Amino acid sequence: MSKTVLIADGSQVMRRVIERSLRLAGLDAPQVFEAADGNEALALAQQHRPDIVLTDISLGGMDGLQLLRQLRQADETRATPVIFISSQAVESQVTEALDLGCAGYIRKPFTSDQVKDYIAPLFA
């Protein structure tokens, strides 16, 4: 089953790496929206209602945790799975993300196998 994916990361290169990792993992995402910061990610999520959001914790405008809070407050995106893909290793941030209902946390650098392990169940 194909899914609409929103990738939020400040680095265009990293957004491309994440999108490529989805393809290498065999995950069908015919529609991929990209955001360079948290505000843009929130606007795209509200407009397109993606099936899955992949975001960094460190984003300009609003960070990934603030983005997750905003997504959880809106009826349209409350149940949207959010997975963090980040180099942030601060345990308190990971704990907060999990408490807010994120679906997973992948540490950068990552492999396409890690992407598949975390995201494939959400594509089912």
Biopython code that builds the backbone (N, CA, C, O; Angstrom):
import numpy as np
from Bio.PDB.StructureBuilder import StructureBuilder

atoms = [
    (1, "MET", "N", (0.848, -1.180, 0.000)),
    (1, "MET", "CA", (0.000, 0.000, 0.000)),
    (1, "MET", "C", (0.892, 1.241, 0.000)),
    (1, "MET", "O", (1.852, 1.320, 0.767)),
    (2, "SER", "N", (0.578, 2.192, -0.846)),
    (2, "SER", "CA", (1.387, 3.397, -0.922)),
    (2, "SER", "C", (0.910, 4.421, 0.104)),
    (2, "SER", "O", (-0.258, 4.447, 0.492)),
    (3, "LYS", "N", (1.835, 5.248, 0.524)),
    (3, "LYS", "CA", (1.557, 6.251, 1.555)),
    (3, "LYS", "C", (2.085, 7.613, 1.124)),
    (3, "LYS", "O", (3.030, 7.715, 0.341)),
    (4, "THR", "N", (1.462, 8.639, 1.644)),
    (4, "THR", "CA", (1.941, 9.997, 1.486)),
    (4, "THR", "C", (2.842, 10.300, 2.671)),
    (4, "THR", "O", (2.467, 10.070, 3.821)),
    (5, "VAL", "N", (4.031, 10.817, 2.388)),
    (5, "VAL", "CA", (5.029, 11.038, 3.427)),
    (5, "VAL", "C", (5.441, 12.506, 3.434)),
    (5, "VAL", "O", (5.613, 13.121, 2.381)),
    (6, "LEU", "N", (5.595, 13.052, 4.628)),
    (6, "LEU", "CA", (6.149, 14.391, 4.820)),
    (6, "LEU", "C", (7.505, 14.232, 5.493)),
    (6, "LEU", "O", (7.611, 13.622, 6.556)),
    (7, "ILE", "N", (8.545, 14.788, 4.864)),
    (7, "ILE", "CA", (9.898, 14.744, 5.416)),
    (7, "ILE", "C", (10.284, 16.164, 5.807)),
    (7, "ILE", "O", (10.316, 17.057, 4.961)),
    (8, "ALA", "N", (10.577, 16.374, 7.088)),
    (8, "ALA", "CA", (10.976, 17.687, 7.586)),
    (8, "ALA", "C", (12.402, 17.612, 8.118)),
    (8, "ALA", "O", (12.682, 16.915, 9.093)),
    (9, "ASP", "N", (13.288, 18.334, 7.466)),
    (9, "ASP", "CA", (14.687, 18.390, 7.882)),
    (9, "ASP", "C", (15.276, 19.661, 7.300)),
    (9, "ASP", "O", (14.957, 20.030, 6.170)),
    (10, "GLY", "N", (16.125, 20.330, 8.050)),
    (10, "GLY", "CA", (16.726, 21.570, 7.599)),
    (10, "GLY", "C", (17.687, 21.406, 6.446)),
    (10, "GLY", "O", (18.003, 22.377, 5.759)),
    (11, "SER", "N", (18.155, 20.198, 6.223)),
    (11, "SER", "CA", (19.112, 19.926, 5.160)),
    (11, "SER", "C", (18.421, 19.290, 3.958)),
    (11, "SER", "O", (17.801, 18.232, 4.070)),
    (12, "GLN", "N", (18.537, 19.950, 2.807)),
    (12, "GLN", "CA", (17.955, 19.383, 1.589)),
    (12, "GLN", "C", (18.616, 18.043, 1.265)),
    (12, "GLN", "O", (17.946, 17.113, 0.815)),
    (13, "VAL", "N", (19.905, 17.946, 1.489)),
    (13, "VAL", "CA", (20.624, 16.698, 1.239)),
    (13, "VAL", "C", (20.045, 15.586, 2.106)),
    (13, "VAL", "O", (19.816, 14.479, 1.620)),
    (14, "MET", "N", (19.805, 15.870, 3.385)),
    (14, "MET", "CA", (19.263, 14.846, 4.273)),
    (14, "MET", "C", (17.842, 14.451, 3.863)),
    (14, "MET", "O", (17.472, 13.281, 3.961)),
    (15, "ARG", "N", (17.056, 15.412, 3.408)),
    (15, "ARG", "CA", (15.705, 15.070, 2.936)),
    (15, "ARG", "C", (15.798, 14.096, 1.770)),
    (15, "ARG", "O", (15.017, 13.148, 1.688)),
    (16, "ARG", "N", (16.746, 14.322, 0.871)),
    (16, "ARG", "CA", (16.941, 13.421, -0.274)),
    (16, "ARG", "C", (17.422, 12.036, 0.201)),
    (16, "ARG", "O", (16.987, 11.011, -0.324)),
    (17, "VAL", "N", (18.312, 12.019, 1.187)),
    (17, "VAL", "CA", (18.811, 10.748, 1.722)),
    (17, "VAL", "C", (17.659, 9.950, 2.340)),
    (17, "VAL", "O", (17.568, 8.739, 2.142)),
    (18, "ILE", "N", (16.798, 10.613, 3.071)),
    (18, "ILE", "CA", (15.663, 9.930, 3.699)),
    (18, "ILE", "C", (14.721, 9.387, 2.631)),
    (18, "ILE", "O", (14.272, 8.244, 2.716)),
    (19, "GLU", "N", (14.421, 10.209, 1.622)),
    (19, "GLU", "CA", (13.539, 9.752, 0.544)),
    (19, "GLU", "C", (14.148, 8.557, -0.185)),
    (19, "GLU", "O", (13.451, 7.592, -0.499)),
    (20, "ARG", "N", (15.438, 8.626, -0.448)),
    (20, "ARG", "CA", (16.126, 7.508, -1.110)),
    (20, "ARG", "C", (16.104, 6.258, -0.228)),
    (20, "ARG", "O", (15.950, 5.146, -0.734)),
    (21, "SER", "N", (16.254, 6.431, 1.065)),
    (21, "SER", "CA", (16.208, 5.292, 1.993)),
    (21, "SER", "C", (14.850, 4.606, 1.966)),
    (21, "SER", "O", (14.763, 3.383, 2.086)),
    (22, "LEU", "N", (13.796, 5.389, 1.810)),
    (22, "LEU", "CA", (12.454, 4.796, 1.684)),
    (22, "LEU", "C", (12.392, 3.897, 0.450)),
    (22, "LEU", "O", (11.887, 2.776, 0.511)),
    (23, "ARG", "N", (12.909, 4.401, -0.668)),
    (23, "ARG", "CA", (12.902, 3.602, -1.906)),
    (23, "ARG", "C", (13.758, 2.352, -1.753)),
    (23, "ARG", "O", (13.341, 1.264, -2.150)),
    (24, "LEU", "N", (14.962, 2.500, -1.176)),
    (24, "LEU", "CA", (15.848, 1.348, -0.998)),
    (24, "LEU", "C", (15.237, 0.303, -0.066)),
    (24, "LEU", "O", (15.507, -0.892, -0.187)),
    (25, "ALA", "N", (14.413, 0.774, 0.859)),
    (25, "ALA", "CA", (13.751, -0.143, 1.796)),
    (25, "ALA", "C", (12.520, -0.802, 1.160)),
    (25, "ALA", "O", (11.869, -1.642, 1.780)),
    (26, "GLY", "N", (12.208, -0.410, -0.092)),
    (26, "GLY", "CA", (11.070, -1.000, -0.782)),
    (26, "GLY", "C", (9.734, -0.436, -0.356)),
    (26, "GLY", "O", (8.699, -1.074, -0.550)),
    (27, "LEU", "N", (9.742, 0.753, 0.224)),
    (27, "LEU", "CA", (8.508, 1.363, 0.705)),
    (27, "LEU", "C", (7.969, 2.313, -0.361)),
    (27, "LEU", "O", (8.682, 3.197, -0.835)),
    (28, "ASP", "N", (6.714, 2.123, -0.728)),
    (28, "ASP", "CA", (6.090, 2.876, -1.808)),
    (28, "ASP", "C", (5.531, 4.188, -1.279)),
    (28, "ASP", "O", (4.529, 4.207, -0.564)),
    (29, "ALA", "N", (6.184, 5.275, -1.635)),
    (29, "ALA", "CA", (5.736, 6.610, -1.231)),
    (29, "ALA", "C", (5.683, 7.489, -2.480)),
    (29, "ALA", "O", (6.609, 8.256, -2.745)),
    (30, "PRO", "N", (4.587, 7.373, -3.250)),
    (30, "PRO", "CA", (4.509, 8.138, -4.487)),
    (30, "PRO", "C", (4.400, 9.643, -4.273)),
    (30, "PRO", "O", (4.762, 10.426, -5.151)),
    (31, "GLN", "N", (3.904, 10.044, -3.117)),
    (31, "GLN", "CA", (3.828, 11.472, -2.810)),
    (31, "GLN", "C", (4.678, 11.749, -1.587)),
    (31, "GLN", "O", (4.383, 11.284, -0.486)),
    (32, "VAL", "N", (5.743, 12.518, -1.797)),
    (32, "VAL", "CA", (6.626, 12.912, -0.708)),
    (32, "VAL", "C", (6.679, 14.434, -0.691)),
    (32, "VAL", "O", (7.066, 15.064, -1.676)),
    (33, "PHE", "N", (6.290, 15.014, 0.427)),
    (33, "PHE", "CA", (6.364, 16.448, 0.614)),
    (33, "PHE", "C", (7.571, 16.742, 1.482)),
    (33, "PHE", "O", (7.892, 15.972, 2.387)),
    (34, "GLU", "N", (8.240, 17.850, 1.212)),
    (34, "GLU", "CA", (9.444, 18.207, 1.954)),
    (34, "GLU", "C", (9.286, 19.565, 2.608)),
    (34, "GLU", "O", (8.737, 20.497, 2.020)),
    (35, "ALA", "N", (9.778, 19.662, 3.835)),
    (35, "ALA", "CA", (9.768, 20.923, 4.568)),
    (35, "ALA", "C", (11.156, 21.181, 5.119)),
    (35, "ALA", "O", (11.818, 20.272, 5.619)),
    (36, "ALA", "N", (11.591, 22.432, 5.022)),
    (36, "ALA", "CA", (12.916, 22.814, 5.509)),
    (36, "ALA", "C", (12.895, 23.276, 6.957)),
    (36, "ALA", "O", (13.943, 23.386, 7.594)),
    (37, "ASP", "N", (11.689, 23.549, 7.484)),
    (37, "ASP", "CA", (11.599, 23.963, 8.888)),
    (37, "ASP", "C", (10.254, 23.518, 9.472)),
    (37, "ASP", "O", (9.386, 23.019, 8.756)),
    (38, "GLY", "N", (10.106, 23.705, 10.759)),
    (38, "GLY", "CA", (8.913, 23.236, 11.455)),
    (38, "GLY", "C", (7.638, 23.937, 11.032)),
    (38, "GLY", "O", (6.587, 23.302, 10.939)),
    (39, "ASN", "N", (7.709, 25.228, 10.775)),
    (39, "ASN", "CA", (6.515, 25.963, 10.359)),
    (39, "ASN", "C", (6.018, 25.479, 9.004)),
    (39, "ASN", "O", (4.817, 25.300, 8.800)),
    (40, "GLU", "N", (6.948, 25.271, 8.083)),
    (40, "GLU", "CA", (6.584, 24.758, 6.768)),
    (40, "GLU", "C", (6.020, 23.341, 6.887)),
    (40, "GLU", "O", (5.059, 22.994, 6.201)),
    (41, "ALA", "N", (6.615, 22.530, 7.754)),
    (41, "ALA", "CA", (6.127, 21.159, 7.957)),
    (41, "ALA", "C", (4.694, 21.159, 8.477)),
    (41, "ALA", "O", (3.862, 20.380, 8.012)),
    (42, "LEU", "N", (4.406, 22.026, 9.434)),
    (42, "LEU", "CA", (3.052, 22.096, 9.984)),
    (42, "LEU", "C", (2.055, 22.518, 8.901)),
    (42, "LEU", "O", (0.974, 21.940, 8.789)),
    (43, "ALA", "N", (2.419, 23.521, 8.111)),
    (43, "ALA", "CA", (1.529, 23.985, 7.038)),
    (43, "ALA", "C", (1.274, 22.873, 6.021)),
    (43, "ALA", "O", (0.136, 22.674, 5.597)),
    (44, "LEU", "N", (2.324, 22.147, 5.627)),
    (44, "LEU", "CA", (2.158, 21.050, 4.680)),
    (44, "LEU", "C", (1.323, 19.918, 5.272)),
    (44, "LEU", "O", (0.503, 19.319, 4.577)),
    (45, "ALA", "N", (1.531, 19.627, 6.545)),
    (45, "ALA", "CA", (0.749, 18.570, 7.206)),
    (45, "ALA", "C", (-0.732, 18.938, 7.251)),
    (45, "ALA", "O", (-1.595, 18.089, 7.027)),
    (46, "GLN", "N", (-1.020, 20.187, 7.535)),
    (46, "GLN", "CA", (-2.407, 20.633, 7.586)),
    (46, "GLN", "C", (-3.040, 20.623, 6.203)),
    (46, "GLN", "O", (-4.219, 20.297, 6.059)),
    (47, "GLN", "N", (-2.265, 20.975, 5.192)),
    (47, "GLN", "CA", (-2.782, 21.048, 3.831)),
    (47, "GLN", "C", (-2.944, 19.672, 3.191)),
    (47, "GLN", "O", (-3.961, 19.408, 2.549)),
    (48, "HIS", "N", (-1.958, 18.795, 3.356)),
    (48, "HIS", "CA", (-1.928, 17.526, 2.629)),
    (48, "HIS", "C", (-2.282, 16.301, 3.471)),
    (48, "HIS", "O", (-2.530, 15.225, 2.925)),
    (49, "ARG", "N", (-2.308, 16.455, 4.785)),
    (49, "ARG", "CA", (-2.617, 15.348, 5.690)),
    (49, "ARG", "C", (-1.850, 14.063, 5.330)),
    (49, "ARG", "O", (-2.449, 13.071, 4.914)),
    (50, "PRO", "N", (-0.537, 14.095, 5.493)),
    (50, "PRO", "CA", (0.271, 12.925, 5.124)),
    (50, "PRO", "C", (-0.061, 11.726, 6.002)),
    (50, "PRO", "O", (-0.581, 11.863, 7.110)),
    (51, "ASP", "N", (0.252, 10.556, 5.478)),
    (51, "ASP", "CA", (0.039, 9.321, 6.233)),
    (51, "ASP", "C", (1.117, 9.123, 7.290)),
    (51, "ASP", "O", (0.882, 8.494, 8.322)),
    (52, "ILE", "N", (2.312, 9.670, 7.021)),
    (52, "ILE", "CA", (3.457, 9.522, 7.920)),
    (52, "ILE", "C", (4.286, 10.803, 7.867)),
    (52, "ILE", "O", (4.461, 11.396, 6.802)),
    (53, "VAL", "N", (4.796, 11.225, 9.031)),
    (53, "VAL", "CA", (5.705, 12.372, 9.105)),
    (53, "VAL", "C", (7.051, 11.875, 9.625)),
    (53, "VAL", "O", (7.130, 11.225, 10.667)),
    (54, "LEU", "N", (8.105, 12.195, 8.879)),
    (54, "LEU", "CA", (9.472, 11.886, 9.286)),
    (54, "LEU", "C", (10.147, 13.227, 9.519)),
    (54, "LEU", "O", (10.245, 14.041, 8.602)),
    (55, "THR", "N", (10.612, 13.464, 10.740)),
    (55, "THR", "CA", (11.139, 14.782, 11.058)),
    (55, "THR", "C", (12.381, 14.725, 11.930)),
    (55, "THR", "O", (12.582, 13.795, 12.712)),
    (56, "ASP", "N", (13.190, 15.731, 11.770)),
    (56, "ASP", "CA", (14.331, 15.946, 12.649)),
    (56, "ASP", "C", (13.816, 16.650, 13.904)),
    (56, "ASP", "O", (12.769, 17.297, 13.866)),
    (57, "ILE", "N", (14.533, 16.531, 14.999)),
    (57, "ILE", "CA", (14.177, 17.298, 16.194)),
    (57, "ILE", "C", (14.619, 18.748, 16.013)),
    (57, "ILE", "O", (13.896, 19.672, 16.384)),
    (58, "SER", "N", (15.802, 18.944, 15.444)),
    (58, "SER", "CA", (16.333, 20.302, 15.246)),
    (58, "SER", "C", (15.809, 20.858, 13.935)),
    (58, "SER", "O", (16.270, 20.486, 12.856)),
    (59, "LEU", "N", (14.851, 21.743, 14.042)),
    (59, "LEU", "CA", (14.282, 22.417, 12.878)),
    (59, "LEU", "C", (14.224, 23.901, 13.172)),
    (59, "LEU", "O", (14.084, 24.304, 14.327)),
    (60, "GLY", "N", (14.330, 24.714, 12.141)),
    (60, "GLY", "CA", (14.149, 26.141, 12.322)),
    (60, "GLY", "C", (12.672, 26.460, 12.500)),
    (60, "GLY", "O", (11.808, 25.654, 12.154)),
    (61, "GLY", "N", (12.390, 27.626, 13.033)),
    (61, "GLY", "CA", (10.995, 28.054, 13.212)),
    (61, "GLY", "C", (10.356, 27.422, 14.427)),
    (61, "GLY", "O", (10.111, 28.094, 15.429)),
    (62, "MET", "N", (10.093, 26.161, 14.345)),
    (62, "MET", "CA", (9.605, 25.386, 15.483)),
    (62, "MET", "C", (10.324, 24.051, 15.414)),
    (62, "MET", "O", (10.471, 23.476, 14.336)),
    (63, "ASP", "N", (10.771, 23.559, 16.557)),
    (63, "ASP", "CA", (11.523, 22.304, 16.520)),
    (63, "ASP", "C", (10.576, 21.117, 16.340)),
    (63, "ASP", "O", (9.355, 21.272, 16.354)),
    (64, "GLY", "N", (11.154, 19.948, 16.173)),
    (64, "GLY", "CA", (10.360, 18.750, 15.925)),
    (64, "GLY", "C", (9.410, 18.395, 17.050)),
    (64, "GLY", "O", (8.318, 17.885, 16.801)),
    (65, "LEU", "N", (9.813, 18.657, 18.289)),
    (65, "LEU", "CA", (8.920, 18.374, 19.418)),
    (65, "LEU", "C", (7.719, 19.317, 19.411)),
    (65, "LEU", "O", (6.597, 18.900, 19.697)),
    (66, "GLN", "N", (7.954, 20.582, 19.085)),
    (66, "GLN", "CA", (6.836, 21.528, 18.974)),
    (66, "GLN", "C", (5.921, 21.129, 17.815)),
    (66, "GLN", "O", (4.699, 21.228, 17.919)),
    (67, "LEU", "N", (6.517, 20.682, 16.718)),
    (67, "LEU", "CA", (5.735, 20.206, 15.580)),
    (67, "LEU", "C", (4.854, 19.037, 15.998)),
    (67, "LEU", "O", (3.668, 19.000, 15.672)),
    (68, "LEU", "N", (5.429, 18.094, 16.711)),
    (68, "LEU", "CA", (4.653, 16.939, 17.173)),
    (68, "LEU", "C", (3.497, 17.378, 18.071)),
    (68, "LEU", "O", (2.381, 16.873, 17.943)),
    (69, "ARG", "N", (3.763, 18.319, 18.978)),
    (69, "ARG", "CA", (2.690, 18.828, 19.845)),
    (69, "ARG", "C", (1.553, 19.429, 19.012)),
    (69, "ARG", "O", (0.377, 19.173, 19.273)),
    (70, "GLN", "N", (1.920, 20.232, 18.008)),
    (70, "GLN", "CA", (0.915, 20.870, 17.153)),
    (70, "GLN", "C", (0.121, 19.834, 16.359)),
    (70, "GLN", "O", (-1.094, 19.960, 16.212)),
    (71, "LEU", "N", (0.803, 18.818, 15.853)),
    (71, "LEU", "CA", (0.115, 17.764, 15.104)),
    (71, "LEU", "C", (-0.855, 16.991, 15.998)),
    (71, "LEU", "O", (-1.933, 16.598, 15.553)),
    (72, "ARG", "N", (-0.476, 16.779, 17.242)),
    (72, "ARG", "CA", (-1.333, 16.036, 18.168)),
    (72, "ARG", "C", (-2.552, 16.845, 18.603)),
    (72, "ARG", "O", (-3.559, 16.265, 19.010)),
    (73, "GLN", "N", (-2.481, 18.165, 18.524)),
    (73, "GLN", "CA", (-3.598, 19.015, 18.944)),
    (73, "GLN", "C", (-4.689, 19.131, 17.885)),
    (73, "GLN", "O", (-5.838, 19.429, 18.211)),
    (74, "ALA", "N", (-4.340, 18.898, 16.619)),
    (74, "ALA", "CA", (-5.310, 19.055, 15.534)),
    (74, "ALA", "C", (-6.000, 17.722, 15.237)),
    (74, "ALA", "O", (-5.341, 16.687, 15.133)),
    (75, "ASP", "N", (-7.309, 17.751, 15.104)),
    (75, "ASP", "CA", (-8.072, 16.535, 14.826)),
    (75, "ASP", "C", (-7.567, 15.820, 13.572)),
    (75, "ASP", "O", (-7.482, 14.592, 13.551)),
    (76, "GLU", "N", (-7.231, 16.587, 12.520)),
    (76, "GLU", "CA", (-6.838, 15.992, 11.240)),
    (76, "GLU", "C", (-5.517, 15.234, 11.314)),
    (76, "GLU", "O", (-5.299, 14.299, 10.543)),
    (77, "THR", "N", (-4.642, 15.619, 12.220)),
    (77, "THR", "CA", (-3.306, 15.008, 12.276)),
    (77, "THR", "C", (-3.017, 14.319, 13.610)),
    (77, "THR", "O", (-1.901, 13.854, 13.840)),
    (78, "ARG", "N", (-3.996, 14.253, 14.469)),
    (78, "ARG", "CA", (-3.786, 13.679, 15.805)),
    (78, "ARG", "C", (-3.234, 12.252, 15.740)),
    (78, "ARG", "O", (-2.376, 11.882, 16.542)),
    (79, "ALA", "N", (-3.718, 11.463, 14.800)),
    (79, "ALA", "CA", (-3.313, 10.056, 14.729)),
    (79, "ALA", "C", (-2.205, 9.801, 13.710)),
    (79, "ALA", "O", (-1.814, 8.652, 13.505)),
    (80, "THR", "N", (-1.698, 10.841, 13.076)),
    (80, "THR", "CA", (-0.642, 10.666, 12.074)),
    (80, "THR", "C", (0.638, 10.180, 12.747)),
    (80, "THR", "O", (1.142, 10.835, 13.660)),
    (81, "PRO", "N", (1.171, 9.035, 12.307)),
    (81, "PRO", "CA", (2.432, 8.566, 12.890)),
    (81, "PRO", "C", (3.573, 9.529, 12.590)),
    (81, "PRO", "O", (3.739, 9.977, 11.455)),
    (82, "VAL", "N", (4.354, 9.842, 13.611)),
    (82, "VAL", "CA", (5.520, 10.715, 13.485)),
    (82, "VAL", "C", (6.738, 9.931, 13.943)),
    (82, "VAL", "O", (6.764, 9.376, 15.042)),
    (83, "ILE", "N", (7.745, 9.895, 13.083)),
    (83, "ILE", "CA", (9.005, 9.241, 13.428)),
    (83, "ILE", "C", (10.103, 10.296, 13.356)),
    (83, "ILE", "O", (10.223, 11.021, 12.369)),
    (84, "PHE", "N", (10.894, 10.369, 14.413)),
    (84, "PHE", "CA", (12.024, 11.286, 14.424)),
    (84, "PHE", "C", (13.233, 10.606, 13.806)),
    (84, "PHE", "O", (13.555, 9.465, 14.135)),
    (85, "ILE", "N", (13.896, 11.315, 12.913)),
    (85, "ILE", "CA", (15.169, 10.889, 12.343)),
    (85, "ILE", "C", (16.131, 12.021, 12.666)),
    (85, "ILE", "O", (16.106, 13.074, 12.029)),
    (86, "SER", "N", (16.971, 11.796, 13.656)),
    (86, "SER", "CA", (17.752, 12.905, 14.196)),
    (86, "SER", "C", (19.081, 12.443, 14.755)),
    (86, "SER", "O", (19.235, 11.292, 15.164)),
    (87, "SER", "N", (20.036, 13.353, 14.766)),
    (87, "SER", "CA", (21.314, 13.078, 15.410)),
    (87, "SER", "C", (21.264, 13.469, 16.884)),
    (87, "SER", "O", (22.200, 13.197, 17.636)),
    (88, "GLN", "N", (20.180, 14.101, 17.288)),
    (88, "GLN", "CA", (20.008, 14.481, 18.693)),
    (88, "GLN", "C", (19.951, 13.212, 19.542)),
    (88, "GLN", "O", (19.126, 12.329, 19.304)),
    (89, "ALA", "N", (20.811, 13.135, 20.505)),
    (89, "ALA", "CA", (20.877, 11.938, 21.334)),
    (89, "ALA", "C", (20.536, 12.244, 22.788)),
    (89, "ALA", "O", (20.800, 11.428, 23.672)),
    (90, "VAL", "N", (19.956, 13.405, 23.039)),
    (90, "VAL", "CA", (19.602, 13.782, 24.400)),
    (90, "VAL", "C", (18.422, 12.917, 24.838)),
    (90, "VAL", "O", (17.334, 12.988, 24.267)),
    (91, "GLU", "N", (18.656, 12.116, 25.845)),
    (91, "GLU", "CA", (17.641, 11.156, 26.275)),
    (91, "GLU", "C", (16.333, 11.834, 26.671)),
    (91, "GLU", "O", (15.257, 11.283, 26.440)),
    (92, "SER", "N", (16.415, 13.017, 27.260)),
    (92, "SER", "CA", (15.192, 13.704, 27.674)),
    (92, "SER", "C", (14.318, 14.059, 26.469)),
    (92, "SER", "O", (13.091, 14.027, 26.563)),
    (93, "GLN", "N", (14.947, 14.397, 25.334)),
    (93, "GLN", "CA", (14.174, 14.697, 24.133)),
    (93, "GLN", "C", (13.527, 13.439, 23.561)),
    (93, "GLN", "O", (12.377, 13.473, 23.123)),
    (94, "VAL", "N", (14.255, 12.347, 23.565)),
    (94, "VAL", "CA", (13.700, 11.080, 23.091)),
    (94, "VAL", "C", (12.525, 10.672, 23.973)),
    (94, "VAL", "O", (11.478, 10.265, 23.471)),
    (95, "THR", "N", (12.699, 10.781, 25.269)),
    (95, "THR", "CA", (11.628, 10.438, 26.216)),
    (95, "THR", "C", (10.416, 11.336, 25.996)),
    (95, "THR", "O", (9.284, 10.855, 25.973)),
    (96, "GLU", "N", (10.645, 12.634, 25.835)),
    (96, "GLU", "CA", (9.539, 13.552, 25.602)),
    (96, "GLU", "C", (8.811, 13.215, 24.306)),
    (96, "GLU", "O", (7.581, 13.239, 24.258)),
    (97, "ALA", "N", (9.570, 12.901, 23.252)),
    (97, "ALA", "CA", (8.955, 12.536, 21.969)),
    (97, "ALA", "C", (8.075, 11.298, 22.126)),
    (97, "ALA", "O", (6.961, 11.252, 21.606)),
    (98, "LEU", "N", (8.574, 10.311, 22.836)),
    (98, "LEU", "CA", (7.793, 9.091, 23.059)),
    (98, "LEU", "C", (6.553, 9.382, 23.906)),
    (98, "LEU", "O", (5.475, 8.850, 23.642)),
    (99, "ASP", "N", (6.714, 10.225, 24.921)),
    (99, "ASP", "CA", (5.567, 10.611, 25.762)),
    (99, "ASP", "C", (4.503, 11.354, 24.961)),
    (99, "ASP", "O", (3.311, 11.241, 25.244)),
    (100, "LEU", "N", (4.942, 12.113, 23.960)),
    (100, "LEU", "CA", (4.003, 12.863, 23.116)),
    (100, "LEU", "C", (3.360, 11.979, 22.046)),
    (100, "LEU", "O", (2.463, 12.415, 21.325)),
    (101, "GLY", "N", (3.827, 10.738, 21.952)),
    (101, "GLY", "CA", (3.194, 9.796, 21.029)),
    (101, "GLY", "C", (3.893, 9.593, 19.708)),
    (101, "GLY", "O", (3.257, 9.195, 18.732)),
    (102, "CYS", "N", (5.208, 9.861, 19.648)),
    (102, "CYS", "CA", (5.887, 9.580, 18.384)),
    (102, "CYS", "C", (5.948, 8.063, 18.184)),
    (102, "CYS", "O", (5.952, 7.293, 19.144)),
    (103, "ALA", "N", (5.995, 7.659, 16.923)),
    (103, "ALA", "CA", (5.956, 6.236, 16.584)),
    (103, "ALA", "C", (7.336, 5.593, 16.583)),
    (103, "ALA", "O", (7.448, 4.370, 16.500)),
    (104, "GLY", "N", (8.391, 6.404, 16.675)),
    (104, "GLY", "CA", (9.730, 5.836, 16.674)),
    (104, "GLY", "C", (10.787, 6.914, 16.591)),
    (104, "GLY", "O", (10.493, 8.090, 16.381)),
    (105, "TYR", "N", (12.029, 6.482, 16.761)),
    (105, "TYR", "CA", (13.159, 7.397, 16.766)),
    (105, "TYR", "C", (14.335, 6.693, 16.103)),
    (105, "TYR", "O", (14.808, 5.668, 16.594)),
    (106, "ILE", "N", (14.801, 7.239, 14.997)),
    (106, "ILE", "CA", (15.943, 6.688, 14.276)),
    (106, "ILE", "C", (17.088, 7.686, 14.412)),
    (106, "ILE", "O", (16.939, 8.869, 14.107)),
    (107, "ARG", "N", (18.223, 7.191, 14.873)),
    (107, "ARG", "CA", (19.381, 8.072, 15.045)),
    (107, "ARG", "C", (20.179, 8.176, 13.747)),
    (107, "ARG", "O", (20.424, 7.178, 13.070)),
    (108, "LYS", "N", (20.580, 9.411, 13.414)),
    (108, "LYS", "CA", (21.491, 9.640, 12.289)),
    (108, "LYS", "C", (22.898, 9.341, 12.767)),
    (108, "LYS", "O", (23.206, 9.632, 13.923)),
    (109, "PRO", "N", (23.742, 8.793, 11.969)),
    (109, "PRO", "CA", (23.489, 8.242, 10.650)),
    (109, "PRO", "C", (22.693, 6.943, 10.753)),
    (109, "PRO", "O", (22.734, 6.264, 11.779)),
    (110, "PHE", "N", (21.979, 6.609, 9.704)),
    (110, "PHE", "CA", (21.099, 5.446, 9.710)),
    (110, "PHE", "C", (21.277, 4.672, 8.413)),
    (110, "PHE", "O", (21.898, 5.151, 7.464)),
    (111, "THR", "N", (20.724, 3.473, 8.391)),
    (111, "THR", "CA", (20.760, 2.641, 7.188)),
    (111, "THR", "C", (19.336, 2.491, 6.653)),
    (111, "THR", "O", (18.364, 2.759, 7.360)),
    (112, "SER", "N", (19.229, 2.064, 5.409)),
    (112, "SER", "CA", (17.899, 1.839, 4.842)),
    (112, "SER", "C", (17.204, 0.692, 5.579)),
    (112, "SER", "O", (15.975, 0.656, 5.636)),
    (113, "ASP", "N", (17.969, -0.244, 6.141)),
    (113, "ASP", "CA", (17.363, -1.323, 6.926)),
    (113, "ASP", "C", (16.699, -0.774, 8.189)),
    (113, "ASP", "O", (15.619, -1.228, 8.566)),
    (114, "GLN", "N", (17.332, 0.192, 8.839)),
    (114, "GLN", "CA", (16.717, 0.810, 10.010)),
    (114, "GLN", "C", (15.432, 1.534, 9.625)),
    (114, "GLN", "O", (14.427, 1.451, 10.331)),
    (115, "VAL", "N", (15.472, 2.238, 8.514)),
    (115, "VAL", "CA", (14.282, 2.929, 8.027)),
    (115, "VAL", "C", (13.169, 1.904, 7.794)),
    (115, "VAL", "O", (12.025, 2.108, 8.200)),
    (116, "LYS", "N", (13.521, 0.813, 7.140)),
    (116, "LYS", "CA", (12.525, -0.231, 6.853)),
    (116, "LYS", "C", (11.951, -0.807, 8.140)),
    (116, "LYS", "O", (10.738, -0.984, 8.251)),
    (117, "ASP", "N", (12.813, -1.103, 9.118)),
    (117, "ASP", "CA", (12.348, -1.693, 10.379)),
    (117, "ASP", "C", (11.339, -0.798, 11.098)),
    (117, "ASP", "O", (10.351, -1.291, 11.641)),
    (118, "TYR", "N", (11.579, 0.497, 11.104)),
    (118, "TYR", "CA", (10.701, 1.425, 11.820)),
    (118, "TYR", "C", (9.465, 1.814, 11.015)),
    (118, "TYR", "O", (8.375, 1.967, 11.566)),
    (119, "ILE", "N", (9.647, 1.970, 9.710)),
    (119, "ILE", "CA", (8.579, 2.566, 8.912)),
    (119, "ILE", "C", (7.709, 1.540, 8.196)),
    (119, "ILE", "O", (6.525, 1.795, 7.978)),
    (120, "ALA", "N", (8.258, 0.393, 7.826)),
    (120, "ALA", "CA", (7.472, -0.609, 7.092)),
    (120, "ALA", "C", (6.165, -0.984, 7.796)),
    (120, "ALA", "O", (5.139, -1.112, 7.128)),
    (121, "PRO", "N", (6.167, -1.166, 9.122)),
    (121, "PRO", "CA", (4.883, -1.497, 9.767)),
    (121, "PRO", "C", (3.818, -0.406, 9.578)),
    (121, "PRO", "O", (2.622, -0.696, 9.598)),
    (122, "LEU", "N", (4.246, 0.824, 9.397)),
    (122, "LEU", "CA", (3.303, 1.927, 9.198)),
    (122, "LEU", "C", (2.765, 1.962, 7.779)),
    (122, "LEU", "O", (1.758, 2.617, 7.513)),
    (123, "PHE", "N", (3.431, 1.260, 6.859)),
    (123, "PHE", "CA", (2.993, 1.190, 5.469)),
    (123, "PHE", "C", (2.006, 0.047, 5.257)),
    (123, "PHE", "O", (1.404, -0.061, 4.189)),
    (124, "ALA", "N", (1.838, -0.793, 6.248)),
    (124, "ALA", "CA", (0.955, -1.961, 6.106)),
    (124, "ALA", "C", (-0.504, -1.565, 6.050)),
    (124, "ALA", "O", (-1.374, -2.427, 5.932)),
]
sb = StructureBuilder()
sb.init_structure("model")
sb.init_model(0)
sb.init_chain("A")
sb.init_seg("    ")
for serial, (resi, resn, name, xyz) in enumerate(atoms, 1):
    if name == "N":
        sb.init_residue(resn, " ", resi, " ")
    sb.init_atom(name, np.array(xyz, "f"), 0.0, 1.0, " ", f" {name:<3s}", serial, name[0])
structure = sb.get_structure()
